[in-house]
Amino acid sequence: MSFSAETTTELKRLADEIKRGQRIISLGGLTSIASKAFVLSHLKRETPKTFVIVTDSNKETESFECDLSFWDAETQRHGDTAKVETPRLRVSASPRLLILPSFESDIYANLSPHAETQEQRALTLWNLTHSKPDFLILSAKSLITKTLAPAEIKKLGANLKRDEDFAPEDLIEKLVSCGYVREEPIKNVGEFSVRGGIIDVWSPTAENPVRVEFFGDTVDSIREFDVSTQLSIGQLKEISIAPMREFSARSQDFNDWSFFARERFADEKFSRAVQDRTQFADEGETFSGWEFLLPLVQSREASIFDFLKDCVFVIDEPVTIEQSL
C-alpha cells in the first residue's frame, strides 16, 4: 500500500512520539473506526508495545476488531514486510488481537451475564497471562470492572502433560468450577464428558476437543479427535485447558455465600431477596445474577491494569469515554 507524503509524515510523527514515550499524543480528523484502525495497524509495526484501545461500548469494540482484522489481511495480501496473521481468537494459542467485552447486564437487575460474554472475557484474561498481544480492545466499562489477579486467573485453567500426574477427579472439579458443562457426548466448546478413566474436553483455545485417558492419577494419553466422527486425529504431548469464566465457583462457595448473605443482609427489608437466593445457594446451586454477588466470599481486587505493562492506551473519543466512566 502506498501513502501520500502528508500521510507518511504524520504517521512518522506519531511513531516518533510513541518511541520517545510522549505522555499524551492527540490525533484528530479521523471520523470513522475504519480510518482509526488503518492508522493504528501501521503505527503498531513501529513499536513492540501493546496497543490498548478503549471504546465507549461493546459495539465499537466489535467494529475495531473487524476493521483491524481487515487491515492486517490487506497488509499480508500486499506483501508488507511485517507479515502478520489475521487474528483467530478461538483457536490461536497466542492471538495477537484480543477483545475484552464488558458485562452488558446491569448488576442490580438480578440477571447473569451472557455466557458468550463470560467466555470471551475469561479467554482474553487467560491469554493475557500467557502472551502479549499486539492489540487489546475493550470498552470503558471493562476498564473499571474488578476481576481476579493474573496469578489467580492462571490457576483457573489446567495444563495436562502425558506421563505426568493430574488426578481425574481434580480435573473434573476444576472444569465444573470454571464453567464447563458436562454432556454425553460433547458437541461444543466448553463441554466435557466422563467415561471411566477417560475425560473428553473441548477448550476454547483448541480447534478440536481432546480425549484424555488416565492410568490411575497419571495422564496416559492425550488425543485430539473429530467431534462429528469421534475418531482420533492425532496424539498430543500436552494440552492447555482455558477457563470458560473468569472466576471459579464450587458448591462450597455457594454454601459459604448463603451463610454470609444471611449475616450481611439480616435487615428484614432484604429477607425476600435473600431467601430467593439462599434456597439455591444452600444446595450449592447457582441462581440468577450470582456472578455479581459472589465477591461476598471471593474477593476481586484486580483490574485489567494488573494484566498490562509497556502499553500505549488509545482512548477513542475521550469526551465520550469520560462521560461513560
Backbone bond lengths (Angstrom), bond angles and torsions (degrees), N, CA, C in turn:
res aa  C-N    CA-C-N  psi(-1)  N-CA   C-N-CA  omega(-1)  CA-C   N-CA-C  phi
1 M - - - 1.445 - - 1.519 109.49 -
2 S 1.291 117.91 140.60 1.457 121.79 179.71 1.526 109.10 -111.32
3 F 1.344 116.31 150.12 1.444 122.00 -179.13 1.526 109.82 -120.75
4 S 1.313 114.89 158.26 1.455 119.25 173.22 1.519 108.02 -71.75
5 A 1.345 116.03 159.87 1.467 120.18 -179.55 1.520 110.91 -59.96
6 E 1.335 116.55 -37.31 1.468 120.86 -179.66 1.521 111.37 -65.57
7 T 1.342 116.21 -43.01 1.461 120.44 179.25 1.521 110.80 -65.39
8 T 1.326 116.65 -43.34 1.466 121.28 179.33 1.518 111.37 -59.73
9 T 1.318 116.15 -42.85 1.467 121.25 179.40 1.522 111.32 -63.15
10 E 1.336 116.31 -43.28 1.458 120.65 -178.94 1.529 111.29 -66.90
11 L 1.339 117.10 -41.47 1.458 120.44 177.86 1.528 111.10 -62.81
12 K 1.329 115.76 -38.79 1.464 119.93 179.07 1.530 110.52 -65.96
13 R 1.331 115.57 -40.39 1.462 119.27 178.78 1.530 110.93 -60.30
14 L 1.331 115.57 -46.73 1.457 120.10 -179.69 1.527 111.38 -62.89
15 A 1.334 116.19 -44.10 1.466 120.41 -179.95 1.523 111.10 -62.48
16 D 1.331 117.01 -41.15 1.468 120.82 179.44 1.527 111.36 -64.17
17 E 1.328 116.70 -39.72 1.460 119.95 179.77 1.531 111.12 -66.74
18 I 1.334 116.64 -37.46 1.466 120.49 176.74 1.521 110.61 -64.82
19 K 1.331 116.75 -43.55 1.459 121.02 -179.16 1.523 111.69 -64.77
20 R 1.336 116.56 -33.16 1.468 120.50 179.88 1.522 112.12 -79.01
21 G 1.325 116.98 -6.98 1.452 120.38 -179.74 1.505 113.72 77.09
22 Q 1.318 115.92 28.70 1.463 120.46 177.31 1.534 109.95 -54.71
23 R 1.320 116.68 131.24 1.467 120.61 -172.82 1.526 112.30 -65.90
24 I 1.319 117.44 -49.29 1.459 121.74 -179.50 1.522 109.53 -128.85
25 I 1.311 116.39 127.93 1.468 122.70 179.24 1.523 107.64 -123.45
26 S 1.304 117.15 123.61 1.459 121.09 -179.62 1.523 110.68 -102.15
27 L 1.313 114.86 138.76 1.456 120.97 178.21 1.524 108.41 -137.81
28 G 1.323 116.53 121.50 1.458 120.65 -178.52 1.519 111.28 -123.82
29 G 1.337 114.84 175.41 1.460 119.99 175.33 1.508 115.08 89.51
30 L 1.343 117.91 -4.03 1.467 120.89 178.18 1.528 107.72 -97.27
31 T 1.302 116.38 111.01 1.466 120.05 -171.37 1.527 114.19 -95.37
32 S 1.312 118.44 -13.75 1.462 120.71 -178.62 1.522 110.44 -122.52
33 I 1.336 115.69 154.67 1.463 119.80 177.23 1.521 110.43 -64.55
34 A 1.335 117.19 -33.98 1.467 120.57 178.95 1.527 111.17 -59.63
35 S 1.355 116.72 -43.19 1.466 119.76 -179.64 1.525 111.29 -69.25
36 K 1.335 116.36 -36.29 1.463 120.02 177.41 1.531 110.25 -65.46
37 A 1.321 116.09 -43.60 1.470 120.59 179.45 1.523 110.65 -62.88
38 F 1.339 116.33 -37.69 1.463 121.53 179.05 1.526 110.50 -60.12
39 V 1.331 116.66 -47.38 1.464 121.20 -179.75 1.527 110.66 -65.57
40 L 1.328 117.11 -45.42 1.459 120.72 -177.41 1.524 112.41 -65.03
41 S 1.338 116.91 -36.80 1.465 119.84 -179.91 1.529 111.37 -63.52
42 H 1.337 116.46 -31.64 1.467 119.58 178.27 1.525 112.21 -84.06
43 L 1.323 117.46 -34.89 1.457 119.57 177.10 1.520 111.13 -65.35
44 K 1.332 116.78 -35.09 1.462 120.10 -177.57 1.516 112.12 -60.09
45 R 1.314 117.29 -30.65 1.463 120.39 -178.38 1.521 112.56 -74.11
46 E 1.330 115.89 -4.56 1.458 120.18 179.31 1.528 112.59 -99.27
47 T 1.322 117.39 -2.69 1.467 119.62 -176.49 1.528 110.32 -150.45
48 P 1.351 118.00 146.50 1.463 120.69 176.73 1.538 112.97 -81.25
49 K 1.302 117.10 -4.17 1.462 121.09 -177.71 1.525 111.07 -67.80
50 T 1.333 115.70 149.09 1.460 121.33 172.67 1.522 109.21 -76.88
51 F 1.322 116.97 134.58 1.457 121.72 174.59 1.528 108.14 -93.47
52 V 1.318 116.69 118.41 1.465 122.30 178.75 1.530 107.68 -104.51
53 I 1.317 115.88 109.35 1.462 121.27 -175.58 1.520 109.15 -97.89
54 V 1.333 115.93 118.13 1.464 121.91 -178.83 1.523 109.14 -101.94
55 T 1.331 116.55 121.49 1.459 121.78 -177.95 1.531 109.95 -113.84
56 D 1.323 115.43 174.24 1.464 120.29 -178.63 1.527 112.16 -76.72
57 S 1.324 117.72 -34.08 1.466 120.70 -175.45 1.521 110.43 -153.44
58 N 1.324 115.87 174.66 1.465 121.36 178.17 1.525 111.71 -62.46
59 K 1.320 116.93 -30.63 1.465 120.80 -179.30 1.522 110.34 -61.79
60 E 1.344 117.14 -47.23 1.462 120.14 178.55 1.537 110.97 -67.67
61 T 1.319 116.08 -33.61 1.462 120.28 177.56 1.528 111.04 -59.79
62 E 1.329 116.24 -44.82 1.463 121.08 179.06 1.522 111.30 -64.91
63 S 1.328 116.89 -36.76 1.470 120.20 179.10 1.520 110.61 -65.87
64 F 1.332 117.10 -42.42 1.463 120.47 177.84 1.528 110.45 -62.47
65 E 1.316 116.88 -41.86 1.472 120.62 178.81 1.521 110.64 -58.77
66 C 1.308 116.17 -46.68 1.463 121.43 -178.61 1.527 111.23 -62.76
67 D 1.338 116.74 -46.16 1.460 120.11 -175.33 1.527 112.58 -73.41
68 L 1.324 117.11 -37.14 1.467 119.09 176.31 1.522 110.63 -65.18
69 S 1.328 117.16 -38.18 1.462 120.82 176.50 1.526 110.44 -62.92
70 F 1.326 115.92 -40.25 1.466 120.21 179.81 1.524 111.13 -62.78
71 W 1.337 116.71 -47.78 1.461 118.71 -177.59 1.514 111.89 -67.51
72 D 1.316 117.90 -32.76 1.461 120.08 175.14 1.530 110.59 -64.71
73 A 1.330 115.85 -41.67 1.469 119.58 178.43 1.523 110.67 -64.31
74 E 1.333 116.64 -39.37 1.466 120.48 178.22 1.522 111.15 -64.00
75 T 1.326 115.50 -40.98 1.462 120.09 179.29 1.517 110.70 -61.16
76 Q 1.317 116.43 -44.79 1.463 121.12 -179.88 1.529 110.61 -65.04
77 R 1.314 116.18 -40.00 1.463 120.80 -177.83 1.529 111.63 -64.87
78 H 1.335 115.28 -32.98 1.460 119.14 -178.14 1.524 112.96 -92.52
79 G 1.323 115.32 8.15 1.460 117.95 172.35 1.497 115.00 74.09
80 D 1.332 118.07 29.82 1.452 120.77 177.93 1.521 108.82 -62.51
81 T 1.326 116.41 145.90 1.458 120.17 -177.34 1.511 112.73 -66.70
82 A 1.349 116.77 -16.76 1.458 118.83 -179.73 1.528 111.69 -68.84
83 K 1.323 116.45 -30.66 1.465 122.93 177.50 1.524 112.76 40.54
84 V 1.311 115.30 79.24 1.453 120.40 178.12 1.514 109.98 -106.22
85 E 1.326 115.80 160.28 1.450 120.62 179.53 1.522 109.97 -99.87
86 T 1.321 116.08 145.66 1.454 119.59 172.87 1.516 108.25 -65.45
87 P 1.350 118.05 128.03 1.465 119.93 -175.50 1.522 113.05 -62.54
88 R 1.342 114.69 138.08 1.467 120.55 174.61 1.520 105.73 -128.77
89 L 1.321 114.84 90.89 1.454 120.03 -169.41 1.521 112.95 -57.89
90 R 1.323 118.00 -45.25 1.463 119.09 -170.93 1.523 112.71 -68.48
91 V 1.321 117.73 -39.87 1.460 118.33 -169.44 1.518 113.54 -107.04
92 S 1.307 118.32 -3.35 1.454 119.75 -178.33 1.515 110.61 -82.91
93 A 1.338 116.76 134.87 1.460 120.21 179.25 1.523 110.87 -71.63
94 S 1.322 118.70 -32.04 1.463 122.48 178.97 1.519 108.92 -141.17
95 P 1.326 117.52 73.21 1.463 121.04 -176.32 1.523 111.90 -60.64
96 R 1.307 115.90 147.04 1.461 120.26 -178.35 1.509 111.87 -93.11
97 L 1.329 118.22 -8.81 1.448 122.06 177.78 1.531 108.62 -132.46
98 L 1.336 116.46 118.51 1.453 121.43 -177.09 1.528 110.45 -118.99
99 I 1.327 115.10 149.66 1.465 122.44 179.31 1.525 108.79 -121.82
100 L 1.333 116.65 132.71 1.461 120.87 175.18 1.534 108.19 -121.29
101 P 1.338 116.80 89.87 1.470 119.36 -179.43 1.522 110.93 -71.43
102 S 1.309 115.87 157.05 1.461 120.32 176.61 1.519 109.24 -92.51
103 F 1.336 115.45 158.08 1.458 120.39 173.43 1.527 107.54 -71.25
104 E 1.323 116.64 117.78 1.460 119.33 -176.74 1.521 112.40 -83.90
105 S 1.330 117.62 -16.67 1.460 120.00 178.37 1.529 109.53 -77.31
106 D 1.316 116.00 140.19 1.459 122.22 178.70 1.522 108.96 -70.37
107 I 1.320 117.14 133.91 1.467 120.12 -175.74 1.526 112.27 -66.81
108 Y 1.327 117.47 -15.88 1.464 120.37 179.76 1.526 112.27 -100.78
109 A 1.326 117.22 5.77 1.470 120.40 -175.63 1.528 112.91 -91.01
110 N 1.335 116.81 0.24 1.476 121.24 -179.62 1.524 112.04 60.69
111 L 1.331 116.64 33.27 1.448 121.74 178.75 1.518 110.17 -122.15
112 S 1.321 116.85 140.88 1.462 120.78 177.32 1.520 110.49 -80.13
113 P 1.339 118.26 149.57 1.464 120.80 176.27 1.522 110.55 -63.08
114 H 1.317 115.93 155.53 1.465 120.60 178.34 1.523 109.64 -62.21
115 A 1.327 116.23 141.36 1.469 121.45 -177.07 1.531 112.31 -58.90
116 E 1.345 117.21 -38.04 1.468 120.06 -179.58 1.525 111.02 -66.22
117 T 1.328 116.59 -36.55 1.460 120.16 177.53 1.518 110.27 -65.69
118 Q 1.323 117.02 -42.80 1.462 120.42 178.20 1.526 111.26 -62.15
119 E 1.333 115.86 -42.48 1.467 119.88 179.30 1.525 111.09 -63.13
120 Q 1.339 116.17 -45.00 1.459 120.70 -178.27 1.524 111.30 -62.73
121 R 1.324 116.76 -44.42 1.459 120.65 179.59 1.529 110.83 -63.67
122 A 1.321 116.66 -45.74 1.465 120.43 -179.20 1.521 111.14 -61.49
123 L 1.330 116.19 -43.19 1.457 120.42 -178.01 1.527 111.19 -65.86
124 T 1.318 116.79 -40.29 1.467 120.12 179.08 1.526 111.16 -65.89
125 L 1.331 117.19 -47.22 1.464 119.79 179.60 1.523 110.98 -63.23
126 W 1.333 115.91 -38.95 1.472 120.88 176.80 1.532 110.04 -61.76
127 N 1.317 117.56 -47.08 1.458 120.74 179.81 1.524 112.08 -63.13
128 L 1.330 117.11 -35.40 1.461 120.23 179.66 1.528 112.16 -65.90
129 T 1.335 117.63 -23.30 1.467 120.34 177.13 1.525 111.69 -82.63
130 H 1.338 116.91 -10.17 1.458 120.76 -176.68 1.528 114.08 -115.03
131 S 1.326 117.47 -21.74 1.456 119.40 -175.89 1.525 110.52 -154.83
132 K 1.319 115.09 167.69 1.457 121.48 -179.92 1.524 108.70 -111.55
133 P 1.334 118.16 113.80 1.467 120.19 -178.60 1.526 111.69 -80.02
134 D 1.307 115.90 164.56 1.465 120.36 172.05 1.523 109.98 -75.37
135 F 1.335 115.27 -41.33 1.459 121.10 -178.47 1.521 110.95 -130.54
136 L 1.326 115.56 138.82 1.458 122.53 167.44 1.525 105.96 -125.23
137 I 1.328 116.27 123.73 1.459 120.90 -178.71 1.520 108.12 -114.52
138 L 1.323 117.29 128.79 1.447 120.87 -178.64 1.519 110.55 -150.81
139 S 1.315 115.96 159.18 1.458 120.78 178.77 1.525 109.48 -86.96
140 A 1.330 115.35 164.64 1.462 120.46 179.50 1.523 111.23 -58.34
141 K 1.316 116.39 -36.31 1.460 120.39 -179.56 1.526 111.23 -64.51
142 S 1.332 116.99 -38.01 1.466 120.28 177.92 1.522 111.22 -66.96
143 L 1.319 115.79 -26.97 1.460 121.03 -178.85 1.523 111.22 -62.98
144 I 1.330 117.11 -31.16 1.462 121.06 -174.48 1.521 113.42 -111.92
145 T 1.334 117.87 4.17 1.464 121.14 179.57 1.522 110.72 -78.21
146 K 1.315 117.21 129.13 1.461 121.72 179.49 1.533 110.63 -76.76
147 T 1.323 115.01 145.04 1.460 120.82 179.72 1.523 108.96 -147.58
148 L 1.332 117.00 -171.46 1.461 121.04 176.93 1.522 110.19 -79.80
149 A 1.316 116.00 156.88 1.460 121.50 176.82 1.526 109.92 -66.99
150 P 1.339 117.64 154.94 1.476 120.90 -179.26 1.528 113.94 -51.23
151 A 1.327 117.41 -41.48 1.472 119.84 -179.31 1.521 111.09 -63.04
152 E 1.348 116.72 -35.68 1.465 120.27 179.47 1.527 111.27 -73.84
153 I 1.330 116.21 -37.99 1.472 119.93 176.36 1.521 109.79 -60.53
154 K 1.322 115.97 -41.54 1.463 120.59 -178.72 1.529 111.38 -62.69
155 K 1.324 117.11 -33.51 1.466 121.45 -179.32 1.522 112.50 -73.38
156 L 1.335 117.53 -18.78 1.465 120.01 -177.41 1.519 112.28 -64.78
157 G 1.320 116.33 -35.63 1.458 120.40 -179.01 1.515 111.80 -84.26
158 A 1.324 115.85 -172.21 1.459 121.06 -179.43 1.522 109.68 -140.84
159 N 1.310 116.20 141.07 1.462 122.62 174.12 1.524 108.39 -116.71
160 L 1.320 115.75 117.14 1.461 121.03 -178.81 1.523 109.78 -109.90
161 K 1.325 115.83 134.90 1.462 121.30 177.08 1.521 109.13 -126.84
162 R 1.320 114.38 139.43 1.458 119.76 179.48 1.531 110.50 -61.34
163 D 1.333 115.81 137.75 1.463 124.48 179.12 1.529 113.50 73.80
164 E 1.350 117.07 9.99 1.457 120.11 175.18 1.528 109.40 -113.18
165 D 1.333 116.17 155.82 1.464 121.02 -176.23 1.527 112.54 -79.32
166 F 1.318 115.42 136.87 1.466 123.54 170.99 1.518 105.33 -163.36
167 A 1.319 116.89 100.92 1.466 121.19 -173.66 1.525 110.88 -56.58
168 P 1.336 118.30 129.77 1.465 120.50 -177.96 1.526 113.38 -58.63
169 E 1.349 117.28 -35.95 1.465 119.17 178.92 1.538 111.37 -66.09
170 D 1.347 116.20 -32.39 1.466 119.85 176.24 1.525 110.63 -68.64
171 L 1.333 116.42 -38.11 1.464 120.02 178.21 1.525 110.54 -65.53
172 I 1.325 116.83 -42.65 1.472 120.58 179.77 1.526 110.13 -61.53
173 E 1.333 117.10 -45.34 1.462 120.78 179.65 1.527 111.10 -62.30
174 K 1.321 116.06 -40.25 1.463 120.24 179.60 1.526 111.07 -65.83
175 L 1.323 117.47 -42.61 1.457 121.15 -179.78 1.531 110.96 -62.41
176 V 1.318 116.44 -45.21 1.469 120.26 -179.60 1.520 110.67 -64.37
177 S 1.327 116.68 -43.99 1.463 120.71 -174.95 1.526 112.84 -68.48
178 C 1.347 117.20 -25.34 1.470 118.56 -179.02 1.532 112.52 -104.97
179 G 1.350 115.95 19.80 1.453 118.97 166.17 1.516 117.92 105.44
180 Y 1.331 119.42 2.55 1.462 120.38 177.92 1.528 110.07 -77.31
181 V 1.334 115.24 150.21 1.460 121.94 -178.58 1.529 109.14 -113.20
182 R 1.320 116.45 135.37 1.467 120.05 179.87 1.519 110.51 -83.44
183 E 1.336 116.49 124.03 1.463 123.67 179.17 1.526 108.94 -137.93
184 E 1.312 116.14 147.01 1.479 120.99 179.14 1.528 109.99 -127.20
185 P 1.332 119.39 109.88 1.458 127.10 -9.51 1.528 110.37 -83.52
186 I 1.304 117.35 172.72 1.464 119.58 179.03 1.529 109.82 -75.15
187 K 1.325 115.05 147.31 1.471 120.51 -179.88 1.527 112.46 -131.12
188 N 1.336 116.31 -19.24 1.460 119.33 -173.88 1.520 111.36 -136.88
189 V 1.338 113.89 164.30 1.463 121.03 173.72 1.524 109.21 -57.67
190 G 1.342 116.57 141.19 1.457 120.75 178.28 1.510 114.00 88.63
191 E 1.326 117.94 9.65 1.461 121.81 179.19 1.528 110.17 -114.47
192 F 1.356 115.38 156.98 1.464 120.52 173.35 1.521 108.71 -145.97
193 S 1.322 116.04 158.66 1.462 121.68 176.95 1.524 108.41 -138.83
194 V 1.321 114.85 156.83 1.467 120.78 -177.87 1.519 109.43 -131.55
195 R 1.334 115.66 128.55 1.465 122.06 176.07 1.527 107.64 -138.54
196 G 1.336 114.46 96.65 1.465 118.35 -177.92 1.514 110.65 62.74
197 G 1.331 115.77 -123.36 1.463 120.83 -179.72 1.522 113.06 -92.84
198 I 1.336 117.10 21.85 1.471 121.45 -179.25 1.526 109.58 -120.92
199 I 1.318 115.84 130.36 1.468 121.64 176.61 1.521 108.83 -123.01
200 D 1.325 116.17 122.46 1.462 122.05 172.37 1.525 107.98 -96.68
201 V 1.315 116.96 137.16 1.467 120.10 -179.59 1.523 109.43 -150.20
202 W 1.339 115.65 144.21 1.472 120.86 -179.57 1.521 108.09 -123.30
203 S 1.327 115.35 104.04 1.459 122.30 179.26 1.533 110.62 -80.56
204 P 1.342 119.04 147.00 1.464 121.00 177.36 1.525 113.44 -66.60
205 T 1.321 117.98 -10.96 1.463 120.54 176.96 1.521 112.46 -90.41
206 A 1.342 117.18 -5.11 1.469 120.46 -173.93 1.524 111.61 -110.75
207 E 1.334 115.74 143.57 1.455 120.78 178.61 1.517 111.15 -73.61
208 N 1.334 116.37 -30.17 1.462 121.81 179.25 1.529 109.74 -132.71
209 P 1.326 117.72 157.33 1.468 120.39 176.01 1.523 111.02 -72.15
210 V 1.334 115.65 166.69 1.463 120.13 178.25 1.530 109.46 -125.74
211 R 1.318 114.78 152.51 1.469 122.67 177.06 1.526 107.27 -113.69
212 V 1.325 115.51 115.58 1.459 121.00 -177.18 1.522 108.54 -105.70
213 E 1.331 116.66 121.03 1.467 121.81 177.95 1.524 108.93 -105.11
214 F 1.327 115.46 134.70 1.458 121.48 -178.31 1.526 110.67 -111.26
215 F 1.313 114.99 145.65 1.457 122.13 168.94 1.519 105.19 -116.40
216 G 1.332 116.19 96.99 1.462 119.83 -169.06 1.520 108.82 68.26
217 D 1.345 115.80 -123.41 1.466 120.93 177.68 1.525 112.22 -99.50
218 T 1.320 117.46 9.19 1.465 121.61 -177.61 1.523 110.84 -101.64
219 V 1.324 115.51 136.17 1.465 120.53 176.21 1.529 107.80 -73.33
220 D 1.317 115.83 110.90 1.461 121.16 -175.04 1.520 112.06 -90.13
221 S 1.356 116.75 -32.74 1.460 120.31 -176.41 1.528 109.76 -156.95
222 I 1.329 116.13 142.77 1.466 122.23 173.66 1.520 106.71 -129.41
223 R 1.330 115.64 116.90 1.462 119.37 -177.86 1.525 110.41 -126.29
224 E 1.309 115.62 131.85 1.458 120.99 171.83 1.527 107.26 -79.15
225 F 1.357 117.08 139.88 1.463 118.03 -179.52 1.520 111.82 -140.00
226 D 1.337 114.43 160.06 1.461 122.80 178.93 1.520 108.39 -82.25
227 V 1.337 117.10 121.62 1.455 120.32 -174.91 1.527 112.65 -67.17
228 S 1.335 117.52 -27.59 1.468 120.50 -178.13 1.528 112.21 -78.64
229 T 1.340 117.07 -34.47 1.465 120.30 -178.34 1.525 112.93 -105.28
230 Q 1.333 116.07 -15.47 1.473 122.44 -176.12 1.524 112.32 66.51
231 L 1.338 117.00 13.09 1.467 121.19 -179.34 1.523 111.13 -91.52
232 S 1.312 114.83 145.03 1.460 121.28 -178.69 1.529 111.56 -66.40
233 I 1.339 116.04 139.79 1.471 121.95 176.10 1.519 110.55 -98.91
234 G 1.317 116.19 -38.65 1.458 119.52 179.76 1.516 111.67 176.89
235 Q 1.337 115.35 164.51 1.457 122.14 -179.82 1.529 110.73 -84.72
236 L 1.335 115.88 147.64 1.457 122.04 176.12 1.522 108.90 -124.98
237 K 1.328 115.99 147.94 1.459 120.02 176.83 1.518 111.67 -83.49
238 E 1.326 116.11 -30.32 1.463 120.07 179.90 1.524 109.96 -156.91
239 I 1.329 115.10 164.33 1.454 120.34 -179.40 1.535 108.42 -148.51
240 S 1.326 116.07 138.84 1.461 121.64 173.44 1.525 108.43 -104.07
241 I 1.305 116.55 129.52 1.460 122.20 -179.17 1.523 108.20 -111.66
242 A 1.317 115.99 112.95 1.462 121.18 -177.67 1.521 110.69 -83.58
243 P 1.332 118.82 153.49 1.466 121.57 178.50 1.523 111.83 -73.81
244 M 1.328 116.18 157.39 1.460 122.19 177.75 1.531 111.95 -97.44
245 R 1.320 116.82 -7.96 1.459 120.98 171.83 1.526 107.71 -147.81
246 E 1.324 116.94 162.57 1.457 120.68 -169.02 1.525 114.32 -87.43
247 F 1.303 117.59 14.87 1.454 121.64 176.18 1.522 108.91 -154.00
248 S 1.321 114.74 157.47 1.463 120.60 -179.25 1.522 109.35 -97.00
249 A 1.325 116.85 142.23 1.457 120.95 178.17 1.525 109.59 -143.34
250 R 1.328 115.97 111.26 1.459 121.67 178.62 1.527 109.84 -105.28
251 S 1.312 116.22 170.16 1.468 120.60 178.49 1.520 110.88 -56.83
252 Q 1.335 116.54 -40.66 1.458 120.30 -178.96 1.519 111.97 -63.05
253 D 1.335 116.38 -33.57 1.468 120.01 178.69 1.527 110.94 -63.10
254 F 1.324 116.28 -37.99 1.465 119.58 178.56 1.531 110.92 -71.70
255 N 1.331 116.38 -36.97 1.469 119.66 175.00 1.526 110.45 -60.41
256 D 1.341 115.24 -44.84 1.467 119.87 179.17 1.520 110.57 -63.52
257 W 1.325 115.87 -41.80 1.470 119.74 -179.81 1.526 110.38 -60.61
258 S 1.293 116.26 -42.62 1.458 120.92 -179.47 1.521 111.18 -58.14
259 F 1.328 116.31 -43.24 1.468 120.98 179.74 1.523 111.01 -63.48
260 F 1.322 116.39 -50.15 1.468 120.09 -176.77 1.527 112.62 -72.12
261 A 1.334 117.50 -28.80 1.461 120.35 178.27 1.531 110.51 -65.85
262 R 1.314 116.48 -41.43 1.462 120.05 178.58 1.528 110.92 -64.01
263 E 1.331 114.38 -35.03 1.464 119.49 179.85 1.524 111.75 -75.34
264 R 1.320 115.61 -42.69 1.465 121.65 -176.23 1.524 111.84 -73.10
265 F 1.339 116.92 -36.74 1.465 120.82 -177.03 1.528 109.90 -113.85
266 A 1.323 115.43 54.81 1.461 121.12 -175.90 1.528 112.83 -75.81
267 D 1.321 117.17 -18.23 1.462 120.85 179.87 1.532 110.13 -58.35
268 E 1.338 115.63 139.62 1.461 120.80 -176.13 1.527 113.03 -58.21
269 K 1.337 117.98 -28.78 1.464 120.44 -178.42 1.528 112.38 -66.46
270 F 1.342 116.40 -16.94 1.464 120.07 178.62 1.521 112.88 -97.57
271 S 1.319 117.57 -3.19 1.469 121.02 -168.29 1.527 112.92 -57.79
272 R 1.329 117.60 -44.37 1.468 119.86 -178.17 1.535 110.61 -65.97
273 A 1.334 116.42 -45.89 1.469 120.43 -178.78 1.527 111.01 -62.92
274 V 1.329 116.38 -41.11 1.466 120.62 179.71 1.523 110.22 -66.56
275 Q 1.320 116.96 -43.58 1.463 120.44 -179.13 1.521 111.72 -62.73
276 D 1.338 116.83 -40.74 1.465 120.72 -179.62 1.525 111.71 -59.84
277 R 1.317 116.32 -28.61 1.466 120.27 -177.58 1.522 112.81 -96.09
278 T 1.316 116.39 -41.66 1.464 118.64 -176.17 1.526 113.07 -68.56
279 Q 1.327 117.58 -22.56 1.464 118.01 177.85 1.530 111.17 -65.61
280 F 1.338 116.63 -26.20 1.467 120.79 173.31 1.526 110.89 -87.57
281 A 1.330 115.70 -44.75 1.466 120.38 -176.56 1.521 111.85 -62.38
282 D 1.344 116.79 -34.23 1.472 119.76 178.33 1.525 111.99 -60.30
283 E 1.326 116.20 -28.41 1.467 121.34 179.02 1.531 112.21 -92.74
284 G 1.333 115.77 5.92 1.458 120.02 -179.43 1.511 113.22 75.16
285 E 1.336 116.79 22.76 1.459 121.98 -176.55 1.529 111.54 -108.16
286 T 1.320 114.89 157.37 1.463 120.65 178.94 1.526 110.24 -77.53
287 F 1.321 114.96 163.71 1.462 121.68 174.38 1.522 107.33 -143.99
288 S 1.313 116.96 161.49 1.458 121.45 -174.79 1.534 111.32 -60.30
289 G 1.320 115.62 125.85 1.457 121.13 178.36 1.517 114.77 84.73
290 W 1.346 116.78 9.08 1.462 119.36 -176.86 1.527 113.16 -62.05
291 E 1.323 117.48 -27.22 1.465 121.11 -177.16 1.535 112.11 -59.12
292 F 1.353 116.55 -31.10 1.456 120.58 -178.46 1.532 112.48 -88.59
293 L 1.331 117.43 -9.99 1.463 121.39 -177.33 1.523 113.46 -106.01
294 L 1.332 117.25 -17.18 1.466 120.60 -176.76 1.531 113.71 -62.88
295 P 1.342 120.28 -26.10 1.468 119.03 177.93 1.525 114.11 -56.53
296 L 1.335 117.72 -11.10 1.460 120.24 173.88 1.525 110.86 -59.57
297 V 1.344 116.61 -29.44 1.470 120.81 179.40 1.527 112.55 -121.52
298 Q 1.323 116.54 -10.86 1.468 121.17 177.77 1.525 108.74 -127.21
299 S 1.295 116.47 103.92 1.457 121.14 -176.53 1.526 111.54 -65.91
300 R 1.325 115.97 137.23 1.469 121.91 173.94 1.523 107.78 -125.28
301 E 1.316 115.39 100.58 1.459 120.56 -173.77 1.518 113.65 -111.36
302 A 1.344 117.49 -5.07 1.469 120.43 -176.17 1.528 110.62 -97.14
303 S 1.323 115.41 167.06 1.464 122.13 174.14 1.518 107.81 -138.52
304 I 1.313 116.63 179.41 1.466 120.34 -179.21 1.525 111.39 -60.59
305 F 1.332 117.38 -25.38 1.468 120.11 179.43 1.526 111.79 -61.88
306 D 1.334 117.08 -27.98 1.464 120.36 179.28 1.530 112.25 -71.39
307 F 1.325 117.43 -15.01 1.462 121.94 -178.60 1.528 111.98 -96.79
308 L 1.325 116.99 -5.51 1.457 120.17 -170.11 1.520 112.67 -119.63
309 K 1.327 114.75 146.75 1.461 121.17 170.35 1.521 108.00 -157.45
310 D 1.308 114.99 154.19 1.461 121.30 -179.29 1.530 110.73 55.97
311 C 1.329 115.40 58.08 1.469 121.04 -174.83 1.522 112.39 -120.34
312 V 1.310 114.10 159.69 1.459 122.34 167.50 1.520 106.60 -113.69
313 F 1.334 117.13 116.17 1.459 120.46 177.98 1.530 109.43 -87.32
314 V 1.321 114.55 124.51 1.461 121.51 178.07 1.525 107.33 -107.00
315 I 1.326 116.82 110.00 1.461 121.41 -177.87 1.524 108.13 -96.76
316 D 1.327 115.91 106.95 1.460 120.78 -178.55 1.531 109.69 -79.65
317 E 1.336 116.44 119.37 1.470 121.96 -177.78 1.535 110.66 55.13
318 P 1.335 117.64 72.88 1.477 122.20 -174.20 1.517 115.70 -53.74
319 V 1.329 117.50 -38.13 1.471 120.07 -179.24 1.520 110.67 -62.89
320 T 1.330 115.63 -43.52 1.472 120.79 179.48 1.521 110.78 -64.99
321 I 1.331 116.74 -41.40 1.465 121.61 179.45 1.531 110.46 -62.53
322 E 1.335 115.82 -43.03 1.466 119.89 179.91 1.525 110.20 -62.03
323 Q 1.304 117.07 -41.53 1.469 120.30 178.93 1.521 110.76 -64.41
324 S 1.328 116.89 -40.07 1.474 120.70 179.33 1.527 111.15 -63.77
325 L 1.329 115.65 -43.66 1.452 119.64 -179.92 1.515 111.38 -65.82
